[in-house]
Amino acid sequence: MAQQIPSESYVLVVGAASIDSKGRSERPLMLGTSTPGRVRVSVGGVARNVADNLTRLGVETVLLSAIGNDGSGKRILNNAAEVGINTDFCIVSEEYHTSAYLAVLDEKGNLVMSVDDMNVMHCITPQTIEERRELIVNADMVVLDSNLSQETVDTLIRMAVRYSVPVCADPTSTSLAVRLKPHLSDIYLITPNVAEAEVLAGCTIEDENDAIFAARKLVNAGVKIALITLAEEGVVYATASASGHVPAMATELVDSTGASDALTATVVFGLLNDIPADESIRLGVSAAALTLASDDTVYQELSLELLYDSLVI
C-alpha cells in the first residue's frame, strides 16, 4: 500500500479492526441451548469504530491497524474506503487472520458475554510504531485502544509525548486496562467504563459519587480529562478545574455495541474543535444514544447538526 503522510490535519487512531458477529435473543437467554433471536455480522473493532465516527463528523482520520489477507480484511478495507477512512498504513498479515468479535446480547440489547480473537494485533509492534514515527509526529491527536501489546502501548505513548501530541486512550476491557496504568500522567483523555475505571483508579464504584471520585483520582494521577461511562446512568467526568455528571438520553436500546466508541470519537471531535469539555461530553452522550438505538455499530447518519439537535442540556 502507498504510505503518504496526509498533507492536512488528521487524527491517528491505532488499534483493532474486526468483523463483529452479534446475536440478540428474542427471549431470556438459556444456557446450554439455542435461543431464538437475530444475528448480524458487521465491521467493528474499537479503533475502527472510533475512526468511522470521526470520519463521519468530518475529521480526517488515519487508521493504523492490522488485518489478515482474507475476505474479512478486504471487507474492512472496502468499508473504510466507502466511509473515507485512510487505511494506507494498515498492516496486512499473511500469518494471522483478521480479528473477530462475537457478542451475545439479551432481549433488551445489553451485552451478556463476548469473545474476541485479536491475535493479528501482534503485528503492530514497537518497531511498527518507530517506522511510522512521522505519522505520529504530524497528528493532531493519537487515539489508541488497549488491544495493542504492553510494549507497543509504551512505545506509542512515549513517542506521542516526546512530540507533544495529545493521547486519548480507550482501556477496552478490564483485562487490558492495566496496560494504561503506567502512563496515566501522559494521557490527555481516557474513557473507561465502571469496571475499567475500578482497575485504573484502584477503587470500588457503586454509585455516581464513587464514579466522580474515581475520575478525580485519575486526574490526580495526571490524566487531563477522565470520562467514566455508567451505562444507562450516563457519564461522569473530571478535569483539574471541574467535575460533573451528564445523564443518559432516553432512548430505545437496540444494541449497546459501539456506543462508547461513538462517545469517545465525538468528545475527541469536540476538543479538537475547541468546544468546551462539558459540551463535548454532552455531544458524546448524544452520539452514544443514537448508536444505542441503531442496529449498526456506527450510526450511519451521524453528523454534528444531528448531535446538536438532540443535545443533552
Backbone bond lengths (Angstrom), bond angles and torsions (degrees), N, CA, C in turn:
res aa  C-N    CA-C-N  psi(-1)  N-CA   C-N-CA  omega(-1)  CA-C   N-CA-C  phi
1 M - - - 1.451 - - 1.534 109.99 -
2 A 1.348 116.12 143.37 1.449 120.25 174.24 1.520 108.75 -66.15
3 Q 1.342 115.33 138.94 1.455 119.96 -178.48 1.521 109.00 -126.99
4 Q 1.315 115.79 89.15 1.453 122.02 -179.35 1.523 108.54 -117.82
5 I 1.339 116.20 125.92 1.455 121.20 179.85 1.526 108.77 -62.08
6 P 1.342 118.67 129.25 1.468 119.90 178.48 1.528 110.82 -57.81
7 S 1.328 115.65 143.36 1.459 120.07 -178.24 1.520 111.95 -81.72
8 E 1.333 117.88 -21.43 1.456 121.38 179.54 1.531 109.90 -99.86
9 S 1.323 116.14 171.79 1.457 120.09 -179.52 1.516 110.73 -64.94
10 Y 1.336 116.72 148.78 1.461 120.69 -176.57 1.522 110.05 -156.35
11 V 1.321 114.31 163.48 1.457 122.69 171.93 1.524 107.76 -107.86
12 L 1.319 116.68 134.66 1.460 122.01 176.24 1.526 108.50 -98.42
13 V 1.331 117.06 123.69 1.460 122.35 178.95 1.523 107.90 -114.34
14 V 1.328 116.60 124.14 1.464 121.59 -174.34 1.521 109.44 -121.60
15 G 1.343 116.31 127.48 1.462 119.78 178.83 1.511 112.53 151.40
16 A 1.308 115.91 -150.29 1.462 122.04 -166.90 1.522 114.19 -83.66
17 A 1.322 114.38 141.83 1.461 124.03 166.90 1.525 105.92 -128.54
18 S 1.304 116.80 129.34 1.464 119.04 -173.14 1.522 111.83 -143.73
19 I 1.310 114.25 174.30 1.459 121.53 168.03 1.518 107.13 -104.41
20 D 1.335 115.81 122.79 1.458 121.99 -177.64 1.520 111.38 -98.33
21 S 1.306 116.09 131.59 1.469 122.05 171.32 1.525 107.04 -115.02
22 K 1.325 116.07 118.86 1.461 120.29 -174.96 1.528 109.95 -124.53
23 G 1.310 114.93 127.25 1.458 120.06 177.07 1.518 110.51 -114.70
24 R 1.337 117.44 123.05 1.464 121.64 177.07 1.520 108.73 -111.12
25 S 1.322 115.32 123.41 1.463 119.88 -177.67 1.528 110.81 -75.31
26 E 1.305 116.14 155.52 1.464 121.68 177.63 1.527 112.01 -97.15
27 R 1.325 115.90 -6.76 1.466 121.83 -179.76 1.527 107.73 -149.88
28 P 1.315 119.64 170.56 1.470 119.82 -179.74 1.528 112.00 -51.93
29 L 1.324 115.26 134.69 1.458 120.73 -178.23 1.522 111.32 -66.90
30 M 1.323 115.85 143.52 1.461 122.25 176.46 1.520 108.35 -121.60
31 L 1.320 116.28 123.82 1.450 120.56 179.62 1.523 110.92 -69.26
32 G 1.309 115.86 145.84 1.457 120.81 174.60 1.508 114.88 81.15
33 T 1.328 118.09 5.42 1.458 120.13 178.99 1.522 108.80 -151.38
34 S 1.328 116.18 175.05 1.456 121.05 -179.54 1.529 110.43 -88.56
35 T 1.330 115.70 141.37 1.450 121.48 177.05 1.520 109.21 -117.60
36 P 1.319 119.20 128.82 1.470 120.30 178.93 1.519 111.56 -59.18
37 G 1.319 116.37 144.78 1.455 120.43 179.48 1.507 110.79 177.89
38 R 1.316 115.59 -159.30 1.463 121.68 179.70 1.520 109.63 -120.05
39 V 1.326 116.73 139.78 1.459 122.48 178.31 1.523 108.48 -120.99
40 R 1.357 115.59 128.77 1.463 121.06 178.46 1.525 109.25 -124.60
41 V 1.322 115.90 143.41 1.462 122.36 176.61 1.521 107.87 -119.52
42 S 1.331 116.57 128.27 1.466 120.17 -176.89 1.524 110.01 -150.83
43 V 1.323 116.70 169.42 1.457 120.68 173.97 1.527 108.33 -73.59
44 G 1.333 116.53 148.47 1.456 120.48 -177.97 1.512 111.15 -160.92
45 G 1.329 115.65 -151.42 1.463 121.78 -173.68 1.520 109.16 98.64
46 V 1.330 117.18 134.93 1.463 120.78 -174.02 1.524 111.71 -56.05
47 A 1.327 117.13 -54.06 1.466 119.80 -177.31 1.523 110.91 -62.25
48 R 1.320 117.07 -43.77 1.470 119.70 179.53 1.519 110.94 -62.69
49 N 1.336 117.60 -41.26 1.464 120.51 178.90 1.523 111.41 -62.44
50 V 1.335 116.44 -43.92 1.469 120.40 178.62 1.525 109.79 -61.64
51 A 1.332 116.46 -44.99 1.464 120.64 179.39 1.524 110.94 -61.11
52 D 1.316 117.02 -39.99 1.464 122.47 179.53 1.529 110.16 -62.26
53 N 1.334 116.64 -49.63 1.464 120.43 179.57 1.527 111.56 -61.73
54 L 1.326 117.43 -44.31 1.459 120.79 179.34 1.526 111.09 -59.26
55 T 1.320 116.28 -44.41 1.458 120.82 -178.50 1.530 110.90 -63.11
56 R 1.322 116.50 -41.30 1.470 119.67 178.82 1.531 111.68 -65.46
57 L 1.326 116.40 -24.03 1.467 120.62 176.87 1.529 111.99 -87.76
58 G 1.324 116.31 3.90 1.459 120.82 174.62 1.507 115.25 92.30
59 V 1.336 117.56 13.26 1.461 121.23 -179.90 1.533 109.49 -92.95
60 E 1.311 117.02 126.56 1.466 120.60 172.88 1.526 107.60 -62.46
61 T 1.327 116.68 122.83 1.460 120.55 -171.67 1.525 110.74 -131.60
62 V 1.327 115.48 131.00 1.462 122.29 175.48 1.522 107.89 -109.06
63 L 1.326 116.63 126.37 1.455 122.50 178.57 1.514 109.95 -102.42
64 L 1.329 115.91 122.17 1.465 121.41 172.76 1.523 106.95 -108.68
65 S 1.317 115.86 104.07 1.450 121.68 -179.67 1.523 108.53 -140.61
66 A 1.325 116.10 -175.84 1.465 121.31 177.51 1.519 108.56 -132.20
67 I 1.313 116.27 136.26 1.462 122.74 177.78 1.519 109.17 -134.25
68 G 1.322 116.52 164.58 1.448 120.39 175.07 1.516 111.09 -86.81
69 N 1.305 115.29 160.62 1.472 120.22 175.44 1.525 107.95 -83.97
70 D 1.326 115.14 71.87 1.465 121.10 -174.59 1.522 109.88 -146.81
71 G 1.318 115.96 -179.36 1.458 120.44 -177.74 1.516 112.79 -61.38
72 S 1.327 116.69 -38.10 1.459 120.18 179.64 1.524 111.13 -64.83
73 G 1.331 115.88 -41.70 1.454 119.66 177.83 1.517 111.81 -63.16
74 K 1.320 116.50 -41.54 1.469 120.32 178.29 1.521 110.34 -63.97
75 R 1.332 116.74 -36.85 1.465 119.83 178.46 1.526 110.56 -62.93
76 I 1.321 117.10 -41.61 1.467 121.24 179.15 1.531 110.29 -64.09
77 L 1.325 117.18 -45.51 1.461 120.37 -179.79 1.516 111.59 -65.17
78 N 1.319 117.65 -41.00 1.461 120.98 179.94 1.530 110.96 -64.64
79 N 1.336 115.67 -41.75 1.462 119.02 178.35 1.521 110.66 -64.46
80 A 1.341 116.84 -42.21 1.459 120.70 179.06 1.523 111.16 -60.04
81 A 1.324 116.21 -40.23 1.464 120.35 178.89 1.526 110.92 -63.64
82 E 1.318 116.83 -38.99 1.465 120.82 178.42 1.527 111.53 -65.16
83 V 1.326 115.98 -39.60 1.465 120.79 -178.26 1.521 111.16 -76.64
84 G 1.345 116.72 -34.96 1.455 121.42 -177.75 1.513 114.09 108.76
85 I 1.344 117.26 15.90 1.466 121.71 177.60 1.527 109.01 -77.88
86 N 1.324 117.45 133.88 1.462 122.14 176.93 1.534 108.89 -79.44
87 T 1.328 117.06 114.69 1.470 121.96 179.77 1.532 112.01 -113.23
88 D 1.335 116.72 18.48 1.466 120.15 -176.19 1.519 113.01 -58.96
89 F 1.341 117.07 -26.37 1.458 120.37 -174.76 1.528 113.22 -99.65
90 C 1.331 117.26 4.19 1.467 120.69 177.95 1.529 110.84 -68.35
91 I 1.313 115.27 148.56 1.463 121.94 179.24 1.526 108.88 -96.36
92 V 1.315 116.86 131.97 1.468 121.90 175.45 1.523 107.72 -108.49
93 S 1.335 115.59 114.49 1.459 121.04 -173.08 1.526 111.88 -96.16
94 E 1.320 115.46 139.38 1.462 121.49 172.30 1.528 110.82 -90.70
95 E 1.329 116.70 -15.96 1.464 121.01 -175.77 1.523 112.69 -89.46
96 Y 1.333 117.53 -39.77 1.462 121.80 -175.24 1.524 110.86 -110.61
97 H 1.335 115.50 152.75 1.460 118.87 172.31 1.522 109.62 -87.60
98 T 1.318 115.92 163.99 1.461 122.24 -179.13 1.529 110.60 -61.15
99 S 1.324 115.57 144.18 1.466 121.17 -179.94 1.530 111.01 -57.56
100 A 1.331 114.63 148.92 1.464 120.98 178.54 1.519 109.41 -136.42
101 Y 1.323 115.30 146.87 1.467 122.15 -178.91 1.524 107.36 -133.16
102 L 1.311 115.98 127.39 1.459 122.21 -179.43 1.526 108.86 -117.92
103 A 1.328 117.25 121.46 1.468 121.39 -176.57 1.519 110.53 -125.02
104 V 1.319 115.65 141.40 1.471 122.39 173.76 1.524 107.96 -115.37
105 L 1.330 116.22 122.51 1.455 122.93 -179.82 1.522 109.51 -110.22
106 D 1.317 116.21 144.77 1.467 118.82 177.15 1.526 110.27 -78.57
107 E 1.317 116.56 -176.67 1.467 120.84 -175.02 1.524 112.72 -67.61
108 K 1.340 116.88 -13.37 1.464 120.93 178.11 1.525 112.10 -96.82
109 G 1.322 116.99 -3.40 1.455 120.76 179.22 1.506 114.39 93.35
110 N 1.332 117.79 4.05 1.461 121.34 179.18 1.529 110.64 -82.29
111 L 1.325 116.65 143.81 1.454 121.19 177.44 1.523 110.06 -70.28
112 V 1.328 116.41 127.19 1.461 122.00 178.27 1.526 110.03 -98.25
113 M 1.311 115.80 -47.17 1.462 120.89 177.90 1.514 108.61 -160.06
114 S 1.332 115.30 161.18 1.460 119.56 178.35 1.520 109.64 -151.73
115 V 1.319 114.94 159.70 1.461 122.66 176.14 1.524 107.06 -133.75
116 D 1.334 116.76 133.91 1.462 118.44 177.14 1.519 110.15 -125.07
117 D 1.311 114.42 146.54 1.466 123.19 177.60 1.527 106.45 -121.46
118 M 1.329 116.21 97.27 1.465 121.97 -172.91 1.529 112.36 -116.49
119 N 1.315 118.13 26.93 1.462 120.60 -174.76 1.523 113.64 -60.24
120 V 1.330 117.64 -27.64 1.457 120.28 -179.42 1.525 111.33 -64.48
121 M 1.342 116.85 -17.38 1.462 119.55 179.11 1.524 112.44 -67.24
122 H 1.346 116.48 -13.16 1.471 119.84 174.11 1.526 110.83 -61.03
123 C 1.336 116.46 -19.41 1.466 120.42 -178.43 1.522 112.48 -73.45
124 I 1.326 117.14 -18.59 1.469 120.00 177.09 1.521 107.37 -93.48
125 T 1.307 115.87 100.57 1.463 123.82 -173.24 1.528 110.40 -110.98
126 P 1.331 117.50 170.57 1.467 118.91 172.15 1.522 112.51 -54.26
127 Q 1.322 116.60 -35.80 1.466 119.69 177.70 1.527 110.72 -63.90
128 T 1.342 116.67 -38.81 1.462 120.72 176.55 1.519 110.25 -56.69
129 I 1.330 115.71 -44.68 1.460 120.56 -179.36 1.530 110.76 -65.97
130 E 1.321 116.89 -42.69 1.460 120.56 178.58 1.525 111.10 -60.98
131 E 1.324 116.06 -41.98 1.466 120.68 -178.76 1.524 112.05 -66.78
132 R 1.334 116.89 -23.31 1.467 121.62 -179.03 1.528 111.26 -108.84
133 R 1.306 115.22 27.78 1.466 121.99 -178.20 1.534 111.78 -51.94
134 E 1.312 116.89 -46.43 1.464 120.47 -176.78 1.532 111.26 -61.14
135 L 1.328 116.60 -33.24 1.461 121.05 178.72 1.531 110.54 -64.24
136 I 1.317 116.66 -37.03 1.465 121.53 179.00 1.522 110.57 -75.18
137 V 1.316 116.99 -43.72 1.468 122.24 -177.36 1.525 111.31 -56.67
138 N 1.314 117.59 -37.55 1.459 122.13 -173.42 1.527 114.21 -94.14
139 A 1.323 117.72 0.94 1.463 120.64 -178.54 1.530 111.26 -78.22
140 D 1.331 116.13 149.43 1.467 121.23 173.17 1.529 110.68 -75.80
141 M 1.320 115.97 -30.69 1.455 122.24 177.37 1.514 108.53 -159.91
142 V 1.328 116.43 149.29 1.458 122.45 172.03 1.522 108.07 -108.88
143 V 1.321 116.20 126.97 1.465 122.32 174.76 1.520 107.28 -112.52
144 L 1.325 117.15 127.67 1.459 119.10 -179.66 1.521 110.78 -130.21
145 D 1.324 115.18 151.80 1.470 119.49 168.95 1.517 108.61 -111.68
146 S 1.313 116.04 160.31 1.466 120.88 -170.48 1.519 113.93 -85.90
147 N 1.332 117.27 14.80 1.465 119.60 170.77 1.524 111.21 -70.51
148 L 1.320 117.03 -12.68 1.459 121.38 175.21 1.524 109.81 -71.30
149 S 1.319 117.03 153.27 1.460 120.82 177.45 1.521 110.18 -66.23
150 Q 1.338 116.55 161.23 1.466 120.33 178.16 1.520 110.79 -57.26
151 E 1.320 117.19 -42.98 1.455 120.98 -177.39 1.534 110.97 -65.24
152 T 1.330 116.04 -37.40 1.461 119.85 -179.97 1.526 110.59 -71.98
153 V 1.335 116.88 -40.78 1.467 120.34 175.05 1.525 109.76 -58.21
154 D 1.337 116.39 -46.45 1.465 121.03 -179.56 1.528 110.72 -57.00
155 T 1.321 115.77 -48.55 1.463 120.90 -176.34 1.524 111.02 -66.12
156 L 1.316 116.53 -44.19 1.466 120.92 -177.34 1.527 111.37 -63.65
157 I 1.330 116.88 -45.95 1.462 119.29 -178.39 1.528 110.68 -69.29
158 R 1.321 116.85 -41.88 1.465 118.99 178.73 1.524 111.17 -59.03
159 M 1.334 116.25 -41.88 1.462 119.63 -178.57 1.523 111.23 -68.73
160 A 1.329 116.68 -41.17 1.466 119.90 178.33 1.527 110.44 -61.53
161 V 1.312 116.22 -43.10 1.465 120.45 179.38 1.526 110.54 -64.49
162 R 1.320 116.47 -41.05 1.466 120.70 -179.32 1.527 111.43 -57.36
163 Y 1.343 115.79 -36.11 1.459 120.15 -177.37 1.530 112.58 -104.72
164 S 1.340 115.65 17.69 1.474 122.01 174.48 1.525 112.86 57.31
165 V 1.327 116.18 39.17 1.460 121.64 175.69 1.529 107.97 -100.30
166 P 1.332 119.20 120.65 1.467 120.30 -178.33 1.524 111.70 -63.56
167 V 1.332 115.06 146.56 1.460 122.01 -176.94 1.521 110.38 -116.52
168 C 1.321 116.42 129.42 1.466 123.10 169.21 1.516 107.17 -109.00
169 A 1.338 117.04 130.93 1.464 120.71 -176.16 1.522 111.08 -125.42
170 D 1.323 115.78 131.92 1.463 122.64 173.34 1.528 107.56 -105.65
171 P 1.343 117.99 116.27 1.475 120.10 -176.83 1.524 113.76 -61.97
172 T 1.344 118.59 -26.09 1.462 125.18 171.88 1.531 114.01 78.48
173 S 1.321 118.85 -48.35 1.470 121.90 178.01 1.519 108.61 -160.12
174 T 1.334 116.33 166.25 1.469 119.37 179.78 1.521 111.50 -63.94
175 S 1.325 117.34 -36.22 1.461 120.20 -177.87 1.527 112.24 -72.51
176 L 1.343 117.11 -26.68 1.464 120.95 -177.90 1.530 112.90 -95.86
177 A 1.329 116.70 -18.14 1.471 120.53 -176.09 1.518 112.57 -58.15
178 V 1.329 117.09 -32.21 1.476 120.30 -177.68 1.527 112.04 -59.30
179 R 1.317 117.20 -22.01 1.464 119.53 -179.69 1.533 111.91 -66.41
180 L 1.320 116.93 -18.43 1.457 120.50 -179.87 1.522 113.01 -92.94
181 K 1.336 117.90 -16.03 1.480 120.50 -173.49 1.524 113.48 -56.47
182 P 1.341 119.16 -38.80 1.472 117.44 -179.16 1.529 113.45 -69.50
183 H 1.330 117.29 -9.32 1.463 120.53 -170.39 1.523 113.74 -119.87
184 L 1.313 118.30 14.93 1.461 119.68 -176.54 1.526 112.33 -56.73
185 S 1.308 117.39 -36.32 1.463 120.05 -178.53 1.525 112.87 -69.81
186 D 1.330 117.11 -13.05 1.464 121.53 -178.07 1.527 113.00 -106.75
187 I 1.325 117.77 3.37 1.466 121.39 -175.31 1.522 110.07 -99.44
188 Y 1.310 115.61 128.76 1.471 121.69 179.41 1.532 110.64 -78.53
189 L 1.322 117.08 -48.51 1.464 122.86 -178.10 1.518 108.90 -134.74
190 I 1.341 116.53 131.39 1.462 120.80 176.50 1.516 108.57 -129.76
191 T 1.347 117.41 143.16 1.464 120.71 -169.98 1.536 112.68 -132.85
192 P 1.326 118.49 62.06 1.471 120.19 -179.96 1.524 112.48 -79.37
193 N 1.336 115.41 159.50 1.460 119.72 165.18 1.531 107.31 -86.94
194 V 1.323 116.66 -174.89 1.465 119.75 -174.73 1.530 111.80 -60.11
195 A 1.330 116.93 -49.86 1.465 120.32 -176.72 1.520 111.02 -62.38
196 E 1.342 116.93 -40.70 1.465 120.43 179.21 1.526 111.04 -68.30
197 A 1.337 116.43 -37.30 1.469 120.38 178.69 1.518 111.15 -65.31
198 E 1.340 117.15 -35.62 1.467 119.59 177.19 1.517 110.67 -61.69
199 V 1.338 116.88 -38.81 1.464 121.01 178.17 1.527 110.38 -66.23
200 L 1.319 116.34 -44.90 1.462 121.04 -174.14 1.526 112.62 -74.47
201 A 1.332 116.42 -38.62 1.465 120.46 -176.08 1.519 112.62 -92.64
202 G 1.332 116.79 -15.30 1.455 120.48 178.54 1.509 113.91 69.44
203 C 1.335 116.83 36.81 1.464 120.52 178.99 1.524 109.56 -145.42
204 T 1.325 115.84 161.42 1.458 121.65 179.12 1.531 109.63 -87.95
205 I 1.329 116.06 138.44 1.468 121.13 179.60 1.520 108.64 -118.43
206 E 1.307 116.03 114.19 1.467 121.05 -179.95 1.521 113.01 -116.33
207 D 1.333 117.32 -16.66 1.455 119.51 179.60 1.529 109.53 -154.56
208 E 1.323 115.05 -176.04 1.463 120.67 -176.46 1.528 112.21 -60.68
209 N 1.305 117.44 -41.92 1.468 120.73 -179.78 1.525 111.40 -63.16
210 D 1.337 116.22 -40.54 1.470 119.90 176.69 1.524 110.49 -61.47
211 A 1.341 115.27 -40.24 1.465 119.87 -178.18 1.527 110.97 -65.92
212 I 1.326 117.02 -42.08 1.466 120.04 177.15 1.531 110.44 -63.51
213 F 1.329 116.45 -39.94 1.461 120.54 176.44 1.527 110.50 -59.73
214 A 1.345 116.99 -43.77 1.464 121.02 179.63 1.527 110.66 -64.74
215 A 1.331 116.89 -40.88 1.464 120.40 178.68 1.528 110.21 -62.03
216 R 1.332 116.30 -41.24 1.466 119.97 177.75 1.528 111.46 -65.32
217 K 1.333 116.77 -36.08 1.467 119.82 176.94 1.526 110.52 -62.20
218 L 1.322 116.50 -40.04 1.458 120.08 178.94 1.523 110.61 -65.67
219 V 1.327 117.08 -38.79 1.456 120.48 176.60 1.533 110.19 -66.01
220 N 1.319 116.86 -40.68 1.466 120.11 177.20 1.523 111.55 -62.48
221 A 1.346 116.03 -26.95 1.466 120.44 177.78 1.522 112.26 -80.30
222 G 1.342 116.16 -7.50 1.459 119.27 175.63 1.510 116.15 122.61
223 V 1.332 117.85 -12.54 1.461 120.58 177.23 1.530 108.67 -63.53
224 K 1.319 117.58 137.52 1.467 120.25 -179.87 1.531 111.57 -78.69
225 I 1.322 117.37 -43.69 1.470 121.77 177.96 1.518 108.21 -133.65
226 A 1.326 117.27 117.73 1.464 122.59 178.01 1.524 108.00 -108.92
227 L 1.304 115.86 125.41 1.452 122.57 -176.23 1.528 107.67 -126.81
228 I 1.326 117.93 118.72 1.462 121.99 -177.62 1.518 109.07 -114.96
229 T 1.331 116.45 122.73 1.461 120.92 -179.69 1.523 110.24 -85.42
230 L 1.331 115.33 137.30 1.469 121.93 -176.24 1.521 111.66 -117.21
231 A 1.324 117.87 28.56 1.472 122.72 -179.26 1.526 109.78 56.47
232 E 1.344 117.29 -125.13 1.464 120.55 -175.43 1.528 113.46 -68.37
233 E 1.348 117.20 -8.55 1.467 120.52 178.41 1.527 112.39 -90.48
234 G 1.323 117.53 -2.84 1.454 120.61 177.46 1.511 113.88 96.62
235 V 1.329 116.34 -137.22 1.456 122.57 -172.33 1.524 109.46 -140.77
236 V 1.331 116.89 142.16 1.464 120.71 167.23 1.519 107.76 -115.48
237 Y 1.332 114.85 155.91 1.460 118.88 -178.82 1.516 110.01 -147.20
238 A 1.322 114.34 161.05 1.460 120.52 175.38 1.518 109.44 -148.70
239 T 1.324 114.92 143.67 1.462 123.15 170.47 1.524 106.40 -130.47
240 A 1.306 117.09 -176.12 1.468 119.66 179.27 1.521 111.61 -66.50
241 S 1.343 117.33 -22.86 1.463 120.27 -174.28 1.517 114.86 -114.98
242 A 1.342 118.05 -9.35 1.470 119.32 -175.38 1.519 110.81 -156.89
243 S 1.312 115.13 161.61 1.466 121.50 171.67 1.522 107.37 -151.66
244 G 1.317 116.48 160.84 1.454 118.18 -178.40 1.511 113.24 -178.92
245 H 1.311 115.18 -175.66 1.454 124.00 -177.80 1.521 108.92 -130.81
246 V 1.323 116.25 131.27 1.464 121.59 174.02 1.529 106.89 -114.34
247 P 1.324 118.20 115.39 1.466 119.86 -177.90 1.519 111.69 -67.78
248 A 1.318 115.15 154.44 1.464 120.38 176.13 1.520 109.37 -70.06
249 M 1.314 116.36 152.24 1.458 120.82 175.47 1.516 110.16 -81.84
250 A 1.314 116.11 143.50 1.456 120.18 175.79 1.527 108.82 -67.05
251 T 1.322 116.97 122.59 1.453 120.95 -178.47 1.512 109.79 -157.69
252 E 1.311 116.46 156.68 1.463 120.81 174.73 1.529 108.75 -75.69
253 L 1.315 116.52 127.52 1.456 120.16 178.87 1.517 109.29 -86.01
254 V 1.322 115.70 110.27 1.459 121.93 177.47 1.521 110.32 -99.19
255 D 1.332 116.40 -44.89 1.464 121.94 -176.99 1.518 107.89 -159.69
256 S 1.326 116.75 121.94 1.468 120.26 -177.20 1.522 113.14 -80.53
257 T 1.332 118.09 -11.98 1.462 121.08 -177.20 1.524 111.11 -63.23
258 G 1.303 116.62 129.59 1.459 121.58 174.34 1.517 115.18 90.97
259 A 1.335 118.13 -9.13 1.464 120.06 -177.00 1.521 111.48 -63.91
260 S 1.338 117.36 -43.46 1.460 119.71 -179.31 1.532 111.26 -68.01
261 D 1.334 117.27 -30.44 1.463 120.41 177.58 1.533 110.48 -68.34
262 A 1.328 116.35 -37.79 1.465 120.71 176.13 1.519 110.31 -64.23
263 L 1.324 116.44 -41.32 1.465 121.68 177.39 1.515 110.56 -59.92
264 T 1.324 116.93 -51.02 1.463 121.59 -179.10 1.521 111.24 -57.69
265 A 1.325 116.36 -49.37 1.465 120.70 -177.28 1.521 111.51 -61.58
266 T 1.322 116.60 -41.08 1.461 119.82 -177.15 1.519 111.59 -70.45
267 V 1.321 117.68 -38.28 1.468 120.23 175.90 1.533 109.73 -63.74
268 V 1.314 117.28 -42.75 1.470 120.69 176.67 1.524 109.81 -59.24
269 F 1.324 116.69 -46.49 1.468 121.10 177.89 1.526 110.50 -55.74
270 G 1.325 116.51 -48.10 1.450 120.59 -178.34 1.517 112.73 -61.20
271 L 1.331 116.45 -46.77 1.460 120.50 -178.47 1.521 111.94 -63.94
272 L 1.328 116.84 -38.37 1.463 120.45 179.18 1.524 111.99 -68.65
273 N 1.321 115.72 -21.87 1.462 120.35 179.63 1.531 111.93 -103.31
274 D 1.322 115.30 21.68 1.470 122.40 174.79 1.521 113.33 59.91
275 I 1.324 116.53 28.30 1.457 121.29 172.12 1.524 107.11 -82.74
276 P 1.337 119.05 132.07 1.469 120.18 -178.68 1.515 112.29 -52.76
277 A 1.332 116.30 150.52 1.464 121.28 -174.36 1.523 112.09 -56.70
278 D 1.346 117.85 -44.69 1.458 118.60 -177.25 1.521 111.98 -64.95
279 E 1.339 117.31 -37.74 1.464 120.29 177.45 1.524 110.74 -70.52
280 S 1.328 117.24 -38.76 1.470 120.56 177.53 1.526 110.66 -60.33
281 I 1.336 116.14 -39.48 1.464 120.36 179.54 1.520 110.56 -67.52
282 R 1.330 117.89 -38.97 1.461 121.06 177.18 1.528 111.09 -63.92
283 L 1.318 116.30 -39.99 1.461 119.61 174.55 1.528 110.46 -62.81
284 G 1.343 116.81 -38.80 1.463 121.04 177.64 1.509 112.23 -62.62
285 V 1.334 116.94 -40.52 1.463 121.02 177.65 1.532 110.08 -63.10
286 S 1.327 116.87 -38.04 1.457 120.29 176.43 1.530 111.29 -63.17
287 A 1.334 116.10 -42.14 1.465 120.25 178.80 1.519 110.73 -64.08
288 A 1.334 116.95 -40.55 1.457 120.58 178.40 1.525 110.96 -62.72
289 A 1.327 116.66 -41.17 1.466 120.32 -179.37 1.522 111.07 -63.59
290 L 1.321 117.30 -41.62 1.462 120.73 178.11 1.526 110.58 -61.79
291 T 1.321 115.92 -39.90 1.467 120.89 -179.18 1.522 111.29 -69.65
292 L 1.334 117.10 -39.91 1.468 121.50 178.98 1.526 111.84 -60.36
293 A 1.330 116.26 -32.22 1.463 120.87 -176.56 1.525 112.56 -89.30
294 S 1.331 116.31 7.67 1.465 120.96 -176.42 1.518 111.20 -117.21
295 D 1.328 116.36 148.70 1.462 121.09 173.14 1.524 111.48 -70.23
296 D 1.318 116.54 -22.70 1.459 121.55 -175.15 1.524 111.61 -84.78
297 T 1.319 116.62 147.43 1.456 121.55 178.07 1.522 111.06 -66.47
298 V 1.326 116.93 -30.55 1.461 123.09 174.29 1.520 107.87 -122.90
299 Y 1.335 116.70 129.97 1.461 120.81 -179.54 1.526 109.38 -66.92
300 Q 1.324 116.12 119.01 1.460 120.97 -168.27 1.529 113.78 -67.68
301 E 1.322 117.73 -27.94 1.465 120.73 -175.78 1.530 112.26 -101.34
302 L 1.316 117.49 19.13 1.456 121.53 -175.93 1.530 111.24 -56.40
303 S 1.332 115.90 132.67 1.459 121.73 176.71 1.521 108.55 -156.40
304 L 1.328 116.62 157.85 1.455 120.53 179.07 1.522 110.78 -63.20
305 E 1.324 117.24 -39.82 1.468 120.74 179.20 1.526 110.74 -59.68
306 L 1.323 116.84 -43.68 1.444 120.94 179.67 1.524 111.38 -64.50
307 L 1.333 116.96 -38.34 1.461 120.71 179.20 1.529 111.22 -64.50
308 Y 1.315 116.48 -42.17 1.459 119.63 179.10 1.532 111.50 -67.95
309 D 1.333 115.89 -32.93 1.472 119.26 178.34 1.526 111.55 -62.04
310 S 1.326 116.63 -31.12 1.465 120.65 -177.11 1.533 112.67 -112.40
311 L 1.340 116.52 20.98 1.450 121.97 -174.08 1.532 111.56 -60.38
312 V 1.354 115.53 136.77 1.452 121.08 173.76 1.533 108.00 -79.88
313 I 1.301 117.39 123.66 1.472 121.61 -178.65 1.534 109.24 -89.35
